[in-house]
Amino acid sequence: MGDHQTNTSTVQEYYELSCHYLQSAQLSLENGLYEPAMFTAIHALELGLKAALLTHTTDAWRTHNIGGYFAKLFRIKVGDATCRRITVILSQYNLPRYPSEAVLDPQQVEQDIQFIAEVLEQHLPALLSAPEHP
């Protein structure tokens, strides 16, 4: 029982931190700071997905691109389109982190952050409320 309680606590901590990062991303977006907004939003998404994954396992991930793991477990619950978009967003992890010739499109950043907010606020609570990890 102690292990389940610890895992439930860890899931909640990951989810709450993901929500904080999302708020930070939204503030950066409001201030026209597109690269920091997108990077922070991607991190929010990653933490939220890891919270959901922790309902199934206590394994740690040594990668930022966990979209495939998430899709394997939750595709039926969130849908193919959502899983594909998550994978695309996570694949852009390094794009906003470093200077490059590829300039972020502010409208796309806004759409991606809105999508991430929907995932975190609409999909994840249902996935986290019924943990399947023993």
MDTraj code that builds the backbone (N, CA, C; nanometers):
import mdtraj as md
import numpy as np

residues = "MET GLY ASP HIS GLN THR ASN THR SER THR VAL GLN GLU TYR TYR GLU LEU SER CYS HIS TYR LEU GLN SER ALA GLN LEU SER LEU GLU ASN GLY LEU TYR GLU PRO ALA MET PHE THR ALA ILE HIS ALA LEU GLU LEU GLY LEU LYS ALA ALA LEU LEU THR HIS THR THR ASP ALA TRP ARG THR HIS ASN ILE GLY GLY TYR PHE ALA LYS LEU PHE ARG ILE LYS VAL GLY ASP ALA THR CYS ARG ARG ILE THR VAL ILE LEU SER GLN TYR ASN LEU PRO ARG TYR PRO SER GLU ALA VAL LEU ASP PRO GLN GLN VAL GLU GLN ASP ILE GLN PHE ILE ALA GLU VAL LEU GLU GLN HIS LEU PRO ALA LEU LEU SER ALA PRO GLU HIS PRO".split()
xyz = np.array([
    [0.0816, -0.1193, 0.0000],
    [0.0000, 0.0000, 0.0000],
    [0.0859, 0.1256, 0.0000],
    [0.1974, 0.1195, 0.0700],
    [0.2866, 0.2344, 0.0733],
    [0.3395, 0.2696, -0.0637],
    [0.3709, 0.1657, -0.1454],
    [0.4219, 0.1911, -0.2795],
    [0.3159, 0.2575, -0.3662],
    [0.1907, 0.2108, -0.3554],
    [0.0830, 0.2712, -0.4338],
    [0.0633, 0.4171, -0.3932],
    [0.0678, 0.4435, -0.2642],
    [0.0516, 0.5803, -0.2146],
    [0.1639, 0.6691, -0.2653],
    [0.2867, 0.6181, -0.2633],
    [0.4008, 0.6949, -0.3126],
    [0.3848, 0.7224, -0.4608],
    [0.3431, 0.6213, -0.5381],
    [0.3256, 0.6400, -0.6814],
    [0.2148, 0.7409, -0.7097],
    [0.1049, 0.7351, -0.6353],
    [-0.0043, 0.8306, -0.6520],
    [0.0447, 0.9719, -0.6237],
    [0.1251, 0.9872, -0.5220],
    [0.1818, 1.1170, -0.4875],
    [0.2735, 1.1671, -0.5993],
    [0.3554, 1.0800, -0.6542],
    [0.4463, 1.1170, -0.7621],
    [0.3671, 1.1583, -0.8861],
    [0.2623, 1.0836, -0.9181],
    [0.1767, 1.1171, -1.0320],
    [0.1214, 1.2584, -1.0139],
    [0.0694, 1.2857, -0.8964],
    [0.0113, 1.4173, -0.8696],
    [0.1170, 1.5276, -0.8770],
    [0.2362, 1.5007, -0.8260],
    [0.3442, 1.6002, -0.8310],
    [0.3833, 1.6309, -0.9754],
    [0.3941, 1.5285, -1.0584],
    [0.4264, 1.5493, -1.1999],
    [0.3171, 1.6324, -1.2670],
    [0.1930, 1.5976, -1.2403],
    [0.0818, 1.6680, -1.3038],
    [0.0771, 1.8149, -1.2597],
    [0.0916, 1.8386, -1.1307],
    [0.0882, 1.9767, -1.0808],
    [0.2027, 2.0592, -1.1392],
    [0.3205, 2.0010, -1.1475],
    [0.4337, 2.0731, -1.2055],
    [0.4085, 2.1003, -1.3540],
    [0.3466, 2.0051, -1.4235],
    [0.3146, 2.0284, -1.5646],
    [0.2195, 2.1470, -1.5794],
    [0.1245, 2.1589, -1.4887],
    [0.0309, 2.2723, -1.4919],
    [0.1024, 2.4042, -1.4659],
    [0.2004, 2.4030, -1.3779],
    [0.2787, 2.5247, -1.3511],
    [0.3582, 2.5659, -1.4747],
    [0.4194, 2.4667, -1.5404],
    [0.4937, 2.4973, -1.6627],
    [0.4002, 2.5499, -1.7712],
    [0.2791, 2.4958, -1.7788],
    [0.1827, 2.5456, -1.8767],
    [0.1491, 2.6919, -1.8484],
    [0.1270, 2.7263, -1.7229],
    [0.0991, 2.8659, -1.6876],
    [0.2155, 2.9561, -1.7273],
    [0.3364, 2.9093, -1.7048],
    [0.4542, 2.9863, -1.7425],
    [0.4608, 3.0037, -1.8945],
    [0.4290, 2.8990, -1.9679],
    [0.4284, 2.9069, -2.1142],
    [0.3251, 3.0082, -2.1619],
    [0.2089, 3.0079, -2.1001],
    [0.1040, 3.1017, -2.1389],
    [0.1442, 3.2461, -2.1101],
    [0.2121, 3.2687, -1.9992],
    [0.2618, 3.4034, -1.9686],
    [0.3681, 3.4477, -2.0695],
    [0.4581, 3.3574, -2.1033],
    [0.5599, 3.3899, -2.2042],
    [0.4946, 3.4216, -2.3381],
    [0.3933, 3.3435, -2.3742],
    [0.3219, 3.3668, -2.4997],
    [0.2572, 3.5045, -2.4993],
    [0.1915, 3.5403, -2.3899],
    [0.1273, 3.6719, -2.3783],
    [0.2276, 3.7851, -2.3964],
    [0.3528, 3.7598, -2.3602],
    [0.4574, 3.8621, -2.3693],
    [0.5401, 3.8520, -2.4975],
    [0.4935, 3.7699, -2.5913],
    [0.5620, 3.7590, -2.7200],
    [0.6940, 3.6851, -2.7146],
    [0.7166, 3.6085, -2.6119],
    [0.8403, 3.5316, -2.5974],
    [0.8144, 3.3894, -2.6495],
    [0.8147, 3.3738, -2.7818],
    [0.7663, 3.2514, -2.8448],
    [0.8542, 3.1292, -2.8200],
    [0.9843, 3.1452, -2.8276],
    [1.0716, 3.0304, -2.8041],
    [1.0607, 2.9811, -2.6598],
    [1.0750, 3.0704, -2.5592],
    [1.0569, 3.0227, -2.4220],
    [0.9161, 2.9674, -2.3980],
    [0.8162, 3.0273, -2.4591],
    [0.6787, 2.9783, -2.4424],
    [0.6667, 2.8360, -2.4948],
    [0.7197, 2.8122, -2.6137],
    [0.7069, 2.6788, -2.6734],
    [0.7894, 2.5768, -2.5973],
    [0.9115, 2.6136, -2.5600],
    [0.9949, 2.5196, -2.4857],
    [0.9287, 2.4814, -2.3534],
    [0.8771, 2.5793, -2.2833],
    [0.8125, 2.5538, -2.1542],
    [0.6848, 2.4717, -2.1732],
    [0.6104, 2.4990, -2.2791],
    [0.4888, 2.4225, -2.3071],
    [0.5215, 2.2768, -2.3397],
    [0.6271, 2.2548, -2.4155],
    [0.6679, 2.1171, -2.4464],
    [0.7050, 2.0454, -2.3171],
    [0.7746, 2.1138, -2.2291],
    [0.8115, 2.0530, -2.1006],
    [0.6865, 2.0229, -2.0176],
    [0.5883, 2.1116, -2.0209],
    [0.4617, 2.0880, -1.9514],
    [0.3945, 1.9624, -2.0053],
    [0.3922, 1.9486, -2.1366],
    [0.3319, 1.8310, -2.1989],
    [0.4061, 1.7044, -2.1584],
    [0.5368, 1.7108, -2.1635],
    [0.6187, 1.5938, -2.1265],
    [0.5907, 1.5500, -1.9824],
    [0.5879, 1.6432, -1.8902],
    [0.5610, 1.6084, -1.7501],
    [0.4203, 1.5522, -1.7313],
    [0.3235, 1.6094, -1.8014],
    [0.1874, 1.5588, -1.7925],
    [0.1760, 1.4168, -1.8443],
    [0.2403, 1.3901, -1.9570],
    [0.2383, 1.2546, -2.0124],
    [0.3071, 1.1564, -1.9192],
    [0.4167, 1.1999, -1.8593],
    [0.4862, 1.1128, -1.7642],
    [0.3985, 1.0842, -1.6426],
    [0.3185, 1.1807, -1.5998],
    [0.2245, 1.1562, -1.4902],
    [0.1294, 1.0437, -1.5288],
    [0.0760, 1.0495, -1.6508],
    [-0.0155, 0.9441, -1.6969],
    [0.0566, 0.8101, -1.7056],
    [0.1780, 0.8109, -1.7574],
    [0.2538, 0.6860, -1.7689],
    [0.2829, 0.6251, -1.6323],
    [0.3017, 0.7110, -1.5331],
    [0.3288, 0.6607, -1.3979],
    [0.2087, 0.5892, -1.3369],
    [0.0904, 0.6021, -1.3956],
    [-0.0238, 0.5250, -1.3477],
    [-0.0124, 0.3789, -1.3893],
    [0.0819, 0.3503, -1.4800],
    [0.1021, 0.2134, -1.5299],
    [0.2346, 0.1526, -1.4896],
    [0.3316, 0.2354, -1.4568],
    [0.4652, 0.1854, -1.4283],
    [0.5384, 0.2823, -1.3365],
    [0.6384, 0.2327, -1.2695],
    [0.7237, 0.3195, -1.1883],
    [0.8568, 0.3447, -1.2580],
    [0.8702, 0.2956, -1.3809],
    [0.9936, 0.3143, -1.4566],
    [1.0195, 0.4615, -1.4836],
    [1.1448, 0.4960, -1.4866],
    [1.1849, 0.6325, -1.5218],
    [1.2191, 0.6348, -1.6706],
    [1.2033, 0.7492, -1.7349],
    [1.2342, 0.7633, -1.8765],
    [1.3568, 0.8488, -1.8903],
    [1.4429, 0.8073, -1.9795],
    [1.5660, 0.8821, -2.0025],
    [1.5587, 0.9559, -2.1368],
    [1.4390, 0.9857, -2.1786],
    [1.4183, 1.0561, -2.3040],
    [1.3076, 1.1598, -2.2863],
    [1.3123, 1.2611, -2.3698],
    [1.2057, 1.3607, -2.3684],
    [1.0920, 1.3186, -2.4606],
    [1.1240, 1.2366, -2.5593],
    [1.0254, 1.1984, -2.6592],
    [0.9537, 1.0708, -2.6165],
    [0.8527, 1.0873, -2.5345],
    [0.7792, 0.9731, -2.4793],
    [0.6427, 0.9546, -2.5454],
    [0.6218, 1.0214, -2.6577],
    [0.4939, 1.0133, -2.7271],
    [0.4555, 0.8718, -2.7652],
    [0.5525, 0.7928, -2.8066],
    [0.5237, 0.6544, -2.8445],
    [0.4766, 0.5707, -2.7269],
    [0.5423, 0.5879, -2.6124],
    [0.5002, 0.5160, -2.4915],
    [0.3576, 0.5557, -2.4536],
    [0.3319, 0.6844, -2.4582],
    [0.1998, 0.7344, -2.4226],
    [0.0938, 0.6792, -2.5177],
    [0.1216, 0.6851, -2.6469],
    [0.0257, 0.6374, -2.7467],
    [-0.0030, 0.4887, -2.7291],
    [0.0986, 0.4125, -2.6988],
    [0.0815, 0.2679, -2.6800],
    [-0.0205, 0.2381, -2.5701],
    [-0.0175, 0.3150, -2.4642],
    [-0.1064, 0.2902, -2.3499],
    [-0.2404, 0.3634, -2.3577],
    [-0.2435, 0.4795, -2.4231],
    [-0.3616, 0.5652, -2.4130],
    [-0.4282, 0.6017, -2.5454],
    [-0.3825, 0.5457, -2.6551],
    [-0.4383, 0.5798, -2.7868],
    [-0.5900, 0.5598, -2.7908],
    [-0.6377, 0.4518, -2.7352],
    [-0.7817, 0.4236, -2.7367],
    [-0.8586, 0.5310, -2.6587],
    [-0.7993, 0.5810, -2.5516],
    [-0.8682, 0.6787, -2.4663],
    [-0.8628, 0.8216, -2.5198],
    [-0.7541, 0.8578, -2.5879],
    [-0.7401, 0.9971, -2.6335],
    [-0.7507, 1.0124, -2.7843],
    [-0.7379, 0.9040, -2.8586],
    [-0.7534, 0.9084, -3.0039],
    [-0.6226, 0.9195, -3.0796],
    [-0.6279, 0.8728, -3.2044],
    [-0.5108, 0.8734, -3.2922],
    [-0.4603, 1.0142, -3.3211],
    [-0.5526, 1.1052, -3.3513],
    [-0.5119, 1.2410, -3.3887],
    [-0.4381, 1.3100, -3.2746],
    [-0.4874, 1.2923, -3.1533],
    [-0.4213, 1.3532, -3.0374],
    [-0.2823, 1.2934, -3.0189],
    [-0.2711, 1.1627, -3.0304],
    [-0.1408, 1.0974, -3.0139],
    [-0.0425, 1.1420, -3.1214],
    [-0.0892, 1.1545, -3.2446],
    [0.0000, 1.1998, -3.3522],
    [0.0491, 1.3421, -3.3264],
    [-0.0407, 1.4287, -3.2847],
    [-0.0007, 1.5685, -3.2609],
    [0.0956, 1.5777, -3.1429],
    [0.0719, 1.4978, -3.0393],
    [0.1652, 1.4935, -2.9261],
    [0.3042, 1.4550, -2.9744],
    [0.3118, 1.3529, -3.0586],
    [0.4411, 1.3064, -3.1096],
    [0.5103, 1.4148, -3.1905],
    [0.4353, 1.4855, -3.2737],
    [0.4936, 1.5934, -3.3541],
    [0.5476, 1.7039, -3.2632],
    [0.4691, 1.7450, -3.1655],
    [0.5133, 1.8523, -3.0750],
    [0.6370, 1.8107, -2.9973],
    [0.6371, 1.6898, -2.9435],
    [0.7541, 1.6447, -2.8674],
    [0.8782, 1.6319, -2.9541],
    [0.8601, 1.6019, -3.0823],
    [0.9756, 1.5886, -3.1723],
    [1.0438, 1.7228, -3.1961],
    [0.9787, 1.8313, -3.1617],
    [1.0337, 1.9658, -3.1806],
    [1.1034, 2.0175, -3.0549],
    [1.1345, 1.9280, -2.9645],
    [1.1920, 1.9643, -2.8348],
    [1.3115, 2.0594, -2.8463],
    [1.4007, 2.0346, -2.9393],
    [1.5212, 2.1182, -2.9492],
    [1.5007, 2.2455, -3.0297],
    [1.3971, 2.2530, -3.1107],
    [1.3770, 2.3694, -3.1969],
    [1.3741, 2.5021, -3.1205],
    [1.2948, 2.5145, -3.0136],
    [1.2931, 2.6443, -2.9449],
    [1.4079, 2.6638, -2.8453],
    [1.4915, 2.5628, -2.8287],
    [1.5972, 2.5715, -2.7278],
    [1.7214, 2.6453, -2.7750],
    [1.7462, 2.6442, -2.9036],
    [1.8706, 2.6992, -2.9555],
    [1.8427, 2.7926, -3.0725],
    [1.9297, 2.8917, -3.0932],
    [1.9130, 2.9792, -3.2095],
    [1.9263, 2.8974, -3.3379],
    [1.8434, 2.9288, -3.4348],
    [1.8519, 2.8597, -3.5636],
    [1.7870, 2.9460, -3.6700],
    [1.7988, 2.9001, -3.7928],
    [1.7366, 2.9707, -3.9034],
    [1.5853, 2.9478, -3.9050],
    [1.5408, 2.8414, -3.8415],
    [1.3980, 2.8106, -3.8366],
    [1.3320, 2.8982, -3.7302],
    [1.2576, 2.9955, -3.7756],
    [1.1893, 3.0872, -3.6851],
    [1.0527, 3.0279, -3.6522],
    [1.0173, 3.0322, -3.5253],
    [0.8872, 2.9809, -3.4847],
    [0.7765, 3.0738, -3.5326],
    [0.6716, 3.0152, -3.5836],
    [0.5548, 3.0895, -3.6270],
    [0.4700, 3.1190, -3.5033],
    [0.4510, 3.2460, -3.4674],
    [0.3755, 3.2795, -3.3465],
    [0.2353, 3.2174, -3.3434],
    [0.1701, 3.2116, -3.4583],
    [0.0359, 3.1532, -3.4629],
    [0.0412, 3.0029, -3.4337],
    [0.1428, 2.9349, -3.4860],
    [0.1572, 2.7915, -3.4595],
    [0.1908, 2.7669, -3.3130],
    [0.2745, 2.8517, -3.2554],
    [0.3068, 2.8402, -3.1134],
    [0.1793, 2.8543, -3.0310],
    [0.0979, 2.9523, -3.0640],
    [-0.0276, 2.9725, -2.9913],
    [-0.1188, 2.8503, -3.0049],
    [-0.1282, 2.7951, -3.1249],
    [-0.2129, 2.6766, -3.1465],
    [-0.1589, 2.5556, -3.0699],
    [-0.0268, 2.5386, -3.0721],
    [0.0329, 2.4256, -3.0004],
    [0.0119, 2.4377, -2.8494],
    [0.0277, 2.5581, -2.7969],
    [0.0079, 2.5775, -2.6529],
    [-0.1386, 2.5557, -2.6164],
    [-0.2283, 2.5977, -2.7010],
    [-0.3704, 2.5721, -2.6767],
    [-0.3982, 2.4212, -2.6775],
    [-0.3396, 2.3498, -2.7716],
    [-0.3561, 2.2045, -2.7773],
    [-0.3002, 2.1390, -2.6512],
    [-0.1811, 2.1811, -2.6095],
    [-0.1190, 2.1256, -2.4885],
    [-0.2079, 2.1525, -2.3675],
    [-0.2642, 2.2716, -2.3590],
    [-0.3559, 2.3034, -2.2484],
    [-0.4760, 2.2098, -2.2501],
    [-0.5305, 2.1830, -2.3674],
    [-0.6436, 2.0903, -2.3775],
    [-0.6058, 1.9506, -2.3303],
    [-0.4884, 1.9044, -2.3704],
    [-0.4423, 1.7711, -2.3269],
    [-0.4307, 1.7682, -2.1751],
    [-0.3642, 1.8689, -2.1193],
    [-0.3406, 1.8701, -1.9745],
    [-0.4682, 1.8914, -1.8936],
    [-0.5581, 1.9730, -1.9438],
    [-0.6763, 2.0090, -1.8658],
    [-0.7973, 1.9198, -1.8936],
    [-0.8042, 1.8603, -2.0129],
    [-0.9216, 1.7802, -2.0466],
    [-0.8942, 1.6304, -2.0478],
    [-0.7853, 1.5890, -2.1077],
    [-0.7567, 1.4450, -2.1189],
    [-0.6912, 1.3871, -1.9938],
    [-0.5900, 1.4541, -1.9442],
    [-0.5106, 1.3945, -1.8358],
    [-0.5864, 1.3724, -1.7056],
    [-0.6707, 1.4631, -1.6620],
    [-0.7411, 1.4342, -1.5349],
    [-0.8145, 1.2998, -1.5368],
    [-0.8773, 1.2676, -1.6482],
    [-0.9479, 1.1389, -1.6575],
    [-0.8501, 1.0219, -1.6562],
    [-0.7342, 1.0397, -1.7192],
    [-0.6343, 0.9323, -1.7204],
    [-0.5709, 0.9125, -1.5842],
    [-0.5613, 1.0198, -1.5083],
    [-0.4961, 1.0127, -1.3772],
    [-0.5930, 0.9718, -1.2664],
    [-0.7227, 0.9869, -1.2896],
    [-0.8182, 0.9605, -1.1834],
    [-0.8414, 0.8122, -1.1587],
    [-0.8079, 0.7289, -1.2528],
    [-0.8278, 0.5846, -1.2374],
    [-0.6966, 0.5123, -1.2626],
    [-0.5993, 0.5286, -1.1727],
    [-0.4708, 0.4631, -1.1935],
    [-0.4867, 0.3129, -1.2075],
    [-0.4107, 0.2578, -1.3026],
    [-0.4179, 0.1143, -1.3265],
    [-0.2959, 0.0421, -1.2738],
    [-0.2055, 0.1162, -1.2133],
    [-0.0853, 0.0551, -1.1563],
    [-0.1201, -0.0061, -1.0216],
    [-0.0837, -0.1326, -1.0008],
    [-0.1188, -0.1982, -0.8731],
    [-0.0535, -0.1363, -0.7528],
])
top = md.Topology()
chain = top.add_chain()
for i, resn in enumerate(residues, 1):
    res = top.add_residue(resn, chain, resSeq=i)
    for name in ("N", "CA", "C"):
        top.add_atom(name, md.element.get_by_symbol(name[0]), res)
traj = md.Trajectory(xyz[None], top)
